[in-house]
Amino acid sequence: MARVQLRFSPIIPTIASFLLAALWGLSVFAGWGLEAFCSGERACSERLTTVSAVSGLFAALAAGGTAAAWLLPVARHDVRVFGRLMGAGVVAWVVAEGVLFLGGLLVRQS
């Protein structure tokens, strides 16, 4: 039985990672999160800053995973290592976005 190998371009997860990074950055630094969840309340914006800091931990992990996938020589020479690092980076971006969204919903409720 023949083994099927699915190959994809490394640019696809890279673009996904950059788009998620842009969304996270605009939500945290450009005020999209404040506009979406707080609408000018001072106490709400302070709590959202805490949520953004927690989300930032996952964002740093995601940025590190994406950078490691492209910069480490072992990842550039082994497709499996590249895929694992890039996949971990994309998953960490999704978690960072999720923490920011769920935290924003909780901040708005309280």
Backbone as a ProteinNet text record, in pm:
[ID]
protein_1_A
[PRIMARY]
MARVQLRFSPIIPTIASFLLAALWGLSVFAGWGLEAFCSGERACSERLTTVSAVSGLFAALAAGGTAAAWLLPVARHDVRVFGRLMGAGVVAWVVAEGVLFLGGLLVRQS
[TERTIARY]
83.7	0	88.8	58.5	137.1	101.6	200.9	181.3	164.8	60.2	31.7	94.4	170.7	230.4	166.8	109.3	52.1	155.5	190.4	287.1	217.5	255	199.8	314.1	288	388.7	409.6	532.7	557.1	505.2	471.1	421.2	279.1	203.1	64.5	57.7	126.2	120.7	191.9	288.7	357.9	263.3	187	90.5	-17.8	-62.9	-162.5	-108	17	78.4	88.3	129.3	140.3	3.1	-99	-233.2	-287.4	-265.1	-307.8	-229.1	-100	-18.7	-68.8	-106.5	-158.5	-290.6	-377.6	-505.3	-483.6	-393.4	-365	-304.6	-208.9	-143.8	-239.6	-328.2	-426.7	-526.4	-560.1	-653.3	-592.4	-464.3	-399.3	-344.5	-271.5	-199.3	-274	-363.7	-434.6	-570.9	-606.8	-730.1	-854.7	-838.5	-956	-1022.6	-944.3	-999.8	-1074.9	-1017.9	-1086.3	-1217.7	-1217.3	-1340.2	-1445	-1400.4	-1495.1	-1554.7	-1476.4	-1521.9	-1551.8	-1487.9	-1499.1	-1575.5	-1566.5	-1638.9	-1617.3	-1494.5	-1461.1	-1464.7	-1504.9	-1505.3	-1362.7	-1328.8	-1192	-1157.3	-1244.6	-1217.6	-1209.4	-1294	-1293.9	-1162.4	-1114.5	-990	-870.9	-872.9	-764.4	-766.8	-886.6	-897	-858.5	-892.8	-856.7	-705.7	-638.8	-492.9	-432	-490.3	-443.8	-467.6	-583.5	-613.9	-516.4	-483.8	-389.1	-250	-211.7	-81.5	-76.5	-183.2	-188.8	-187	-263.3	-265.2	-128.3	-56.7	77	176.4	157.5	245.3	232	109	87.6	134.4	120.3	166.7	319.2	388	534	576.5	505.4	532.4	507.5	400.6	367.3	472.9	514.1	616.5	748.5	780.3	901.4	895	779.6	764	774.4	714.2	720.7	862.4	928.7	1066.6	1160.2	1139.8	1225.9	1208.6	1087.2	1064	1143.1	1160.8	1233.1	1381.9	1421.6	1560.8	1649.4	1592.9	1676.3	1718.5	1846.6	1891.6	1826.7	1802	1740.8	1598.6	1528.1	1392.2	1392.2	1491.9	1498.4	1533.7	1601.7	1644.1	1550.7	1466.4	1374.4	1230.8	1153	1016.2	930.1	953.2	872.6	895.7	1019.6	1050	990	1003.9	944.8	793	728.6	583.9	539.6	615.1	579.4	595.9	706.8	728.7	627.7	603	507.4	365.7	332.6	201	182.6	286.5	279.3	264.2	331.3	317.9	177.4	118.4	-17.5	-117.6	-101.3	-190.8	-176.4	-54.7	-34.4	-97.8	-95.1	-163.7	-313.4	-369.1	-512.8	-547.1	-462.7	-485.7	-475.1	-377.6	-363.2	-487.6	-539.1	-661.8	-780.4	-787.4	-896.4	-895	-776.9	-765.1	-808.5	-767.5	-805.5	-956.5	-1017.1	-1160.8	-1240.8	-1210.7	-1284.8	-1261.9	-1139.2	-1111.3	-1185.7	-1195.2	-1271.2	-1417.8	-1472	-1613	-1633.8	-1540.4	-1551.5	-1536.4	-1445.5	-1424.8	-1550.3	-1614.7	-1735	-1850.1	-1856.9	-1964.5	-1949.9	-1826.5	-1807.3	-1800.7
-116.9	0	123.9	215.7	337.7	436.4	503.9	603.9	740.5	809.5	940.7	1047.4	1135.3	1245.1	1375.5	1444.2	1573.9	1680	1757	1864.7	1997.3	2093.8	2226.7	2326.2	2438.8	2543.5	2600.5	2627.5	2685.6	2829.1	2888	3025.3	3031.2	2922.6	2922.1	2939.9	2857.7	2882.8	3011.6	3054.1	3179.1	3297.1	3298.8	3406	3400.9	3280.3	3266.7	3323.2	3293.9	3343.5	3495.5	3553.1	3698.6	3767.1	3707.1	3765.4	3761	3648.6	3639	3735.6	3752.9	3848.9	3991.1	4022.9	4156.8	4180.2	4081.3	4094.1	4113.5	4035.1	4048.4	4185.7	4227	4356.1	4473.4	4469.4	4576.2	4574.6	4457.1	4447.2	4500.9	4478.5	4519.9	4662.1	4693.9	4821	4932.7	4899.8	5004.2	5036.7	4970.9	5004.3	4932.5	4835.4	4760.8	4687.7	4631.3	4559.7	4652.3	4769.5	4866.8	4910.8	4935	4978.6	4868	4745.7	4634.3	4598.2	4607.9	4556.2	4662.5	4777.3	4872	4999.8	5052.3	5173.8	5290	5311.7	5429.9	5416.6	5304.8	5289.2	5275.5	5351.8	5352.8	5220.3	5170.3	5046.4	4928	4928.5	4819.9	4818.4	4935.8	4940.7	4893.7	4918.4	4870.3	4717.6	4659.7	4513.8	4451.5	4518	4465.8	4470.3	4564.6	4569.3	4444.5	4398.7	4275.1	4155.5	4150.6	4041.6	4044.3	4163.6	4177.6	4127.5	4150.3	4102.5	3949.9	3888.1	3741.2	3687.6	3751.2	3711.6	3731.5	3832.7	3860.9	3748.9	3673.6	3559.6	3455.7	3428.3	3334.3	3392.2	3524.3	3588.9	3581.4	3596.7	3584.5	3442.1	3344.8	3205.9	3180.8	3237.7	3220.5	3284.4	3404	3471.3	3394.4	3339.6	3258.6	3132.1	3066.1	2945	2972.5	3081.4	3118.5	3155.5	3233.8	3272.9	3152.5	3063.7	2944.7	2856.5	2846.5	2764.1	2814.9	2944.3	2999.8	3019.8	3036.4	3071.7	2955.5	2854	2741.8	2656.8	2626.6	2546.3	2408.2	2345.7	2212.6	2218.2	2326.8	2340.5	2368.9	2440.1	2468.3	2345	2248.4	2128.9	2010.8	2013	1902.5	1955.3	1904.9	1951.8	1923.1	1810.2	1775.6	1872.9	1910.2	2005	2141.5	2183.9	2310.2	2308.9	2201.8	2190.6	2192.5	2126.6	2124.9	2262.5	2329	2461.3	2562.6	2558.7	2652.7	2622.4	2495.4	2458.1	2502.4	2485.6	2531.9	2683.3	2753.2	2898.6	2942.6	2879.7	2916.1	2883.4	2767.7	2731.6	2831.7	2873.5	2972	3106.7	3145.5	3269	3256.8	3141.8	3120.3	3126	3067	3073	3217.2	3293	3433.5	3513.4	3490.1	3558.4	3514.5	3386.7	3335.1	3390.8	3399.2	3457.4	3603.3	3674.8	3815.3	3830.1	3746.8	3755.8	3715	3597.6	3551.6	3643.1	3688.8	3782.3	3913.6	3959.8	4081.1	4064.9	3947.8	3922.2	3920.6	3860.7	3856.8	3995.4	4074.6	4211.3	4295.4	4276.4	4354.6	4317	4189.4	4143.8	4192.8	4214.4	4253.4	4402.3
0	0	0	-86.3	-100.1	10.9	56.9	161.7	96.2	131.9	75.9	164.9	103.9	177.9	131.3	224.8	193.9	226.9	131	151.5	129.2	206.6	190.1	192.7	134.6	130.3	270.6	309.4	441.6	453.7	342.1	348.1	404.7	392.2	440.8	592.7	672.7	818.2	858.7	779.8	810.8	794.7	686.1	665.6	773	807.2	914.2	1045.1	1074.4	1196.7	1195.2	1082.7	1072.6	1083.1	1023.6	1032.9	1175.6	1243.2	1383.1	1471.1	1441	1516	1494	1370.6	1341.4	1414	1414.3	1484.2	1633.7	1690.8	1833.2	1862.9	1781.4	1803.8	1792.9	1696	1683.2	1797.7	1845.4	1957.4	2086.1	2104.4	2228.9	2220.5	2114.1	2107.8	2035	1944.6	1869.5	1929.3	2038.1	2106.6	2057.9	1970.4	1923.3	2039.2	2128.8	2243.4	2337.4	2361.9	2447.8	2386.5	2258	2190.8	2190.2	2174.2	2166.4	2301.5	2407.8	2536.2	2640.6	2634.1	2745.9	2715.2	2597.9	2557.8	2653.9	2696.6	2774.6	2925.1	2980.2	3126	3177.1	3276.9	3329.9	3399.5	3485	3558.5	3462.9	3362.2	3263.7	3186.4	3149.5	3072.8	3155.3	3284.5	3370.8	3381.7	3391.7	3397.1	3263.4	3154.4	3022	3001.1	3064.1	3057.1	3120	3228.4	3292.2	3202.5	3139	3045.4	2928.5	2880.2	2769.5	2808.7	2932.5	2978.9	2982.5	3029.1	3030.4	2887.7	2800.5	2660.4	2596	2642.6	2590.7	2615.9	2722.9	2748.2	2637.4	2594.8	2485.5	2352.6	2337.3	2214.8	2203.3	2315.6	2313.7	2278.6	2332.8	2299.4	2150.7	2097.6	1956.6	1866.6	1900.7	1821.6	1826.7	1942.8	1954.7	1872.2	1870.5	1789.9	1641.7	1597.7	1456.6	1416.7	1499.7	1469.4	1471.4	1566.6	1575	1452.7	1401	1282.4	1163	1153.6	1039.2	1065.9	1190.8	1219.4	1261.6	1324.1	1367.6	1247.7	1237.6	1123.9	1117.8	1231.6	1230.4	1174.3	1200	1148.1	998.1	951.9	807.7	726.6	789.5	716.5	735.7	836.9	863.3	860	765.4	745.8	868.4	934	1051.3	1166.5	1189.3	1297.4	1265	1139	1097.1	1119	1078.4	1093.8	1238.6	1323.6	1465.8	1529.2	1498.6	1555.4	1502.7	1372.3	1314.1	1362.7	1372.5	1425.3	1568.6	1650	1788.8	1794.9	1704.3	1700.3	1664.5	1564.1	1523.1	1634.4	1697.3	1808.7	1923	1951.7	2059.3	2023.4	1894.6	1854.2	1875.4	1841.8	1861.1	2009.8	2093.7	2238.9	2288.9	2239	2279.8	2241.9	2122.3	2080	2166.2	2196.6	2279.3	2419.2	2478.3	2613	2610.1	2507	2496.4	2479.1	2396.4	2372.5	2496	2551	2669.3	2789.4	2805.8	2913.4	2895.4	2771.1	2743.1	2774.9	2742.5	2776.9	2927	3000.2	3146.3	3206.4	3151.6	3200.2	3178.3	3064.3	3033.6	3126.8	3167.1	3253.9	3397	3440.2	3581	3599.8
[MASK]
++++++++++++++++++++++++++++++++++++++++++++++++++++++++++++++++++++++++++++++++++++++++++++++++++++++++++++++

